[in-house]
Amino acid sequence: MKELLRSTDPTTIAFATALLQGEGIDCFEMDVNMSVLEGSIGILPRRLMVRTQDLQQAERVMLDNEIALGRAL
């Protein structure tokens, strides 16, 4: 799996997940439970992962919908 998106905004992650599911691209959210360590203040980013073979298509979906990836391309 490859990292597609990194964000501290849960609404961005939810929107990106919905877009990917609409395109038939499976994704997995990582670092969801890190809020236990940070005290629920939202400073640690969550990561959205996709299969390696879906990465290019997923990046295009994000860019077409003007969602910043939050990582270096």
N, C-alpha and C positions, 0 to 999 in steps of 0.2 A: 504494500500500500504506500501511497505517496501523499504528502501534505498538499492539499489544495488551498486551504484558507485558514487564516489565523485571525481571531478577533476576540475582543473582550465584550462585545455586544451580543447578547443572546438572541436578539431579534434578527440580526444579520445572519447568524448561524441557522436559525429556523427558516428564514426566507431562502437561503442558499440550499438548504436540505430539500425544501419543497420544490424548488426549481429543478434540482438534480433528479428527484424522484419523478417529476413530470417528464423528464427526458429519458427515463429508464436507466439512470446511472445510480448504482448503489454507493452509499457513503456511510461513514462511521465517525461519530463525534468523540474526540478524545479530550481528556483533562476536565471532564464535566465535574468530577468530585473534588477538584482542587480547591474549591471554595472552603472546604473544611480547614485547609492549611492557611488560607489567606484571610479567614474571618469574614467571608461573604462581602468583601468590598469591591470585587470585580477588577482586580489589577492583573490577574494572571489570565492570559489569553487561552481560549479553547481552540482546538484544531479540528478541522474537518478533513478526513482522509478519504481518498478514492483509490480504486484499483489502478495499478500502473498503466494498463492499457486504456483506461478511461480518462486519464489525466488531461490530455490535450482537448478532448471534447468538453470536459468539465470546466477547464479554464476559459474556453470560448463562451460557454453559457454564463459564467460569472462576468466576463468582460462585456458581453452583449447586454447584460442587465446592470452594468455600471457598479458592480460589487468589487470593492478593493480587496485584493487577496491578502494583504497584510504580510507579505513575504517577498523575498527577491525572486524574480523569474529566472 
